[in-house]
Structure formats: structure tokens, C-alpha cells
């Protein structure tokens, strides 16, 4: 998502919900839900009144409550222990982790439906997690350049730089001036088609900064199935925007 200038920030209580209101240089009213915190955030044009915000949020209450309810129904994820037998997602598939101890540098190898983690004896849980995290990063850094290269001539744009990092609320973000894109580390766990959707979304920001009608027209032109991909990506995570 492209960056926007923030003019002010406030909080409203609307129908029992805490709503954080950010006035920015945007054209449309945008809403995000944070189910774990039972919180809603809206980004709005500078001149929109609080009463208009309240009307907008109230019109979205069925959608908001649906996401809140879905979050409550989901079983709480147990922290990973990084031991043999655990399932870890890789490109949309759950692979069974197999821990193999050996006196050699740590590495990871995918063997069919197995994710083999080679580590030194007595390697602790934190180090195992770090090895897997860096492997995810490596996977993305190998895959993303191919997608950027594929879409640059189609869009007639140039990406100068990209990076990978963990982000709590965004799948990607685009610095238009620097033509630099950041991608969420969690995308290595999703289907490749979902990564491509995020790549296209962020690259479209190089053509249209805002999430305007023009932006979504570009999305439909380049990736006609983008809406279903977005729904799939957001439906499996607390991250509800791109």
C-alpha cells in the first residue's frame, strides 16, 4: 500500500466499538478490522465529519461483526515447538517437519510432503525458528524477482528495489518515490498465486498511488481474478488489507 500523509488521529465509540479515525490525503473511506483487539480503524479524507464516519461504520456493522465472530470461532493456534511431526505451511501446503541432528551448518530441504530441518545437536527452539524464518525469506527472494520481471513490461513500470520483512497489518507496501516494495514474510506460507496478487497490487501503485477507481481498473485489467485472490488471502489471516 502506498504511504499517505496523516493529518490527525482520534478515537470514536460507535455502537460499542472502538474506532480509530485517521484523517489522511485519501479520496475514499477505508476500513480495517482487528478482531483480536475488537478494534476498527478507518482512514478518511480530511474534511469528512465524525457523523459521516459514524454513518459509514454503522453501514458496515454486519461485515465487521462477521469478522469478529469468525475470529472467536477459530481455535487458538498453539505456539510452534519446531519438532518432528509438526505441520508448517510452505507455498500453501502443510508440510510435516522432520528434524535431523547432525554436526553441520543448519539447512532446510523440502522432500515431497516433508520439510527436513538439519540442525546441530542441542539447537534450541529459538534458533530452529530463526533458521526456518530465514529459509522463508530466501524462498521469497528467489521467487519475487521472477514475478517483478514478468509484470514490469506488462505494466510499463520499473521496480528499483524490493525487500522482505514481517508485517503485522500489511501484505505489502510501496514507496512510490523510491520505487521500492516491501513484502510480508508470511507470503512464503501462501499459494504462489496469492504472492503474485500482492506483487501486482503493489506494482499498480506505481501507476496509481491511491486505491481509487483508476487503481482498481488497472487491477482488473492486469489480473481479472484479483478480487477472489484478495478474499482468499485476507480470509485466512488477521491481516485484512494490502
C-alpha positions as CSV (number, residue, x, y, z in Angstrom):
1,X,0.0,0.0,0.0
2,X,1.3,3.5,-0.8
3,X,2.0,5.9,2.0
4,X,-0.3,8.7,2.8
5,X,0.1,12.0,4.7
6,X,-1.6,11.8,8.2
7,X,-3.3,15.0,9.3
8,X,-5.0,13.9,12.5
9,X,-5.8,10.8,14.6
10,X,-8.8,10.4,17.0
11,X,-11.0,7.7,18.5
12,X,-14.8,7.3,18.4
13,X,-17.1,4.9,20.2
14,X,-19.6,3.7,17.6
15,X,-22.2,1.1,18.5
16,X,-19.9,-0.2,21.3
17,X,-16.8,-0.4,19.0
18,X,-13.6,1.5,19.5
19,X,-12.9,3.1,16.1
20,X,-9.6,4.8,15.4
21,X,-10.1,7.6,12.9
22,X,-7.2,8.7,10.8
23,X,-7.6,11.7,8.5
24,X,-5.3,11.4,5.5
25,X,-4.9,12.7,2.0
26,X,-7.0,9.9,0.6
27,X,-10.1,10.1,-1.6
28,X,-12.2,7.3,-0.2
29,X,-13.2,5.9,3.2
30,X,-11.2,2.8,4.0
31,X,-11.9,0.4,6.9
32,X,-9.9,-2.3,8.6
33,X,-10.9,-4.7,11.3
34,X,-8.6,-6.1,14.1
35,X,-10.6,-8.9,15.5
36,X,-8.2,-9.9,18.3
37,X,-8.4,-6.4,19.7
38,X,-12.0,-5.9,18.9
39,X,-10.9,-2.7,17.2
40,X,-11.7,-0.9,13.9
41,X,-9.6,1.6,12.1
42,X,-10.8,3.9,9.3
43,X,-8.8,6.2,7.0
44,X,-10.8,9.1,5.7
45,X,-10.4,12.3,3.6
46,X,-9.5,15.3,5.7
47,X,-12.9,17.1,5.5
48,X,-15.2,14.1,6.4
49,X,-17.1,14.8,9.7
50,X,-17.4,12.5,12.7
51,X,-21.1,12.0,12.0
52,X,-20.3,10.8,8.4
53,X,-17.7,8.4,9.8
54,X,-20.3,7.0,12.3
55,X,-22.8,6.5,9.4
56,X,-20.1,4.8,7.3
57,X,-19.1,2.4,10.2
58,X,-22.7,1.6,11.1
59,X,-23.4,0.7,7.5
60,X,-20.5,-1.8,7.7
61,X,-21.6,-3.3,11.1
62,X,-22.8,-6.7,9.6
63,X,-19.4,-7.1,7.9
64,X,-17.5,-6.1,11.0
65,X,-19.4,-8.4,13.3
66,X,-19.0,-11.3,10.9
67,X,-15.2,-10.9,11.0
68,X,-15.3,-10.6,14.8
69,X,-17.4,-13.7,15.1
70,X,-15.2,-15.7,12.7
71,X,-12.1,-14.8,14.8
72,X,-13.8,-16.0,18.0
73,X,-14.7,-19.3,16.4
74,X,-11.2,-20.1,15.2
75,X,-9.3,-22.4,17.5
76,X,-6.3,-20.7,19.1
77,X,-3.1,-21.6,17.4
78,X,-0.6,-23.4,19.6
79,X,2.9,-22.0,19.5
80,X,5.2,-24.0,17.3
81,X,7.9,-26.1,19.0
82,X,9.8,-26.9,15.8
83,X,9.9,-30.6,16.5
84,X,9.4,-33.6,14.2
85,X,5.8,-34.2,13.3
86,X,4.6,-30.5,13.3
87,X,2.9,-29.1,10.2
88,X,4.4,-26.0,8.7
89,X,2.9,-24.2,5.7
90,X,5.0,-23.7,2.6
91,X,3.5,-22.2,-0.5
92,X,0.0,-23.1,0.5
93,X,0.7,-26.7,1.5
94,X,1.2,-28.0,5.0
95,X,4.5,-30.0,5.2
96,X,5.5,-32.3,8.0
97,X,8.6,-31.0,9.8
98,X,11.4,-33.6,10.2
99,X,14.2,-32.5,12.5
100,X,17.6,-34.2,11.7
101,X,20.5,-33.6,14.0
102,X,24.0,-33.5,12.5
103,X,27.3,-31.7,13.1
104,X,27.0,-29.5,10.0
105,X,25.6,-26.0,9.3
106,X,21.9,-25.6,9.6
107,X,19.8,-26.0,6.4
108,X,16.3,-26.9,5.2
109,X,15.3,-29.2,2.4
110,X,11.8,-30.0,1.0
111,X,11.4,-33.7,0.2
112,X,7.9,-34.4,-1.1
113,X,5.5,-33.6,1.8
114,X,8.3,-33.4,4.3
115,X,10.2,-30.3,5.4
116,X,13.6,-31.5,6.6
117,X,15.4,-29.3,9.1
118,X,19.1,-30.2,9.5
119,X,20.5,-28.7,12.7
120,X,23.3,-29.3,15.1
121,X,22.5,-31.3,18.2
122,X,21.1,-29.3,21.2
123,X,20.0,-26.4,18.9
124,X,17.3,-24.6,20.9
125,X,13.7,-23.7,19.8
126,X,14.5,-20.1,19.1
127,X,17.4,-21.0,16.8
128,X,15.2,-23.5,14.9
129,X,12.6,-20.9,14.4
130,X,15.2,-18.5,13.1
131,X,16.5,-21.0,10.6
132,X,13.0,-21.6,9.3
133,X,12.3,-17.8,9.1
134,X,15.4,-17.1,7.1
135,X,14.6,-20.0,4.8
136,X,11.1,-18.5,4.2
137,X,12.9,-15.2,3.4
138,X,15.2,-16.9,1.0
139,X,12.3,-18.6,-0.8
140,X,10.6,-15.3,-1.3
141,X,13.7,-13.5,-2.5
142,X,14.2,-16.2,-5.1
143,X,10.6,-16.1,-6.3
144,X,9.7,-12.3,-6.2
145,X,12.3,-11.2,-8.9
146,X,10.7,-13.5,-11.4
147,X,7.3,-12.0,-10.8
148,X,8.5,-8.5,-10.9
149,X,10.4,-9.2,-14.2
150,X,7.2,-10.8,-15.6
151,X,5.0,-7.8,-14.8
152,X,7.3,-4.8,-15.5
153,X,6.9,-5.0,-19.3
154,X,3.2,-5.7,-19.0
155,X,2.7,-2.6,-16.8
156,X,5.5,-0.4,-18.3
157,X,6.8,0.3,-14.8
158,X,10.2,-0.3,-13.1
159,X,10.7,-1.5,-9.6
160,X,14.1,-0.3,-8.3
161,X,14.3,-2.4,-5.1
162,X,12.3,-4.8,-3.0
163,X,12.7,-6.3,0.4
164,X,11.1,-8.9,2.7
165,X,10.1,-8.4,6.3
166,X,7.4,-9.4,8.8
167,X,4.5,-7.0,8.9
168,X,1.5,-7.3,11.3
169,X,-1.1,-5.5,9.2
170,X,0.0,-5.4,5.5
171,X,0.9,-7.9,2.9
172,X,2.9,-5.4,1.1
173,X,3.8,-1.7,1.0
174,X,5.1,0.5,-1.8
175,X,7.4,3.6,-1.6
176,X,6.4,5.3,-4.8
177,X,9.2,7.9,-4.8
178,X,12.0,5.3,-4.3
179,X,10.1,2.7,-6.3
180,X,10.8,0.2,-3.5
181,X,8.4,-2.5,-2.5
182,X,8.3,-4.5,0.8
183,X,6.7,-7.9,1.0
184,X,5.4,-9.6,4.1
185,X,7.5,-12.7,5.1
186,X,4.2,-14.6,5.7
187,X,3.6,-14.7,2.0
188,X,6.0,-17.7,1.7
189,X,3.4,-19.7,3.5
190,X,0.6,-18.8,1.0
191,X,-0.1,-20.2,-2.5
192,X,2.2,-18.7,-5.2
193,X,-0.9,-17.1,-6.9
194,X,-1.5,-15.1,-3.7
195,X,2.1,-13.8,-3.8
196,X,1.6,-12.8,-7.4
197,X,-1.6,-10.9,-6.5
198,X,0.4,-8.8,-3.9
199,X,3.2,-8.2,-6.4
200,X,0.7,-6.9,-9.0
201,X,-1.2,-4.8,-6.3
202,X,2.0,-3.1,-5.2
203,X,3.3,-2.5,-8.7
204,X,0.0,-1.0,-9.7
205,X,0.7,1.7,-7.1
206,X,3.5,2.8,-9.4
207,X,0.7,3.7,-11.9
208,X,-1.9,5.0,-9.4
209,X,-0.9,6.0,-5.9
210,X,-4.4,5.8,-4.3
211,X,-6.9,3.0,-4.0
212,X,-9.1,4.8,-6.5
213,X,-11.4,3.6,-9.2
214,X,-8.5,4.0,-11.6
215,X,-6.4,1.8,-9.4
216,X,-9.0,-1.0,-9.4
217,X,-9.5,-0.7,-13.1
218,X,-5.8,-1.3,-13.5
219,X,-6.1,-4.4,-11.2
220,X,-9.0,-5.8,-13.2
221,X,-7.1,-5.2,-16.5
222,X,-3.9,-6.9,-15.4
223,X,-5.3,-9.5,-13.0
224,X,-9.0,-10.1,-13.7
225,X,-9.3,-12.6,-10.8
226,X,-7.8,-10.3,-8.2
227,X,-10.9,-10.0,-6.1
228,X,-11.1,-13.7,-5.4
229,X,-7.4,-13.8,-4.7
230,X,-7.7,-10.9,-2.3
231,X,-10.6,-12.6,-0.5
232,X,-8.7,-15.8,-0.2
233,X,-5.6,-14.1,1.2
234,X,-7.5,-11.9,3.7
235,X,-9.8,-14.7,4.7
236,X,-7.0,-16.8,6.1
237,X,-5.4,-14.1,8.2
238,X,-5.9,-11.3,10.6
239,X,-4.2,-9.1,8.0
240,X,-7.1,-7.6,6.2
241,X,-5.5,-5.2,3.8
242,X,-2.7,-5.0,1.2
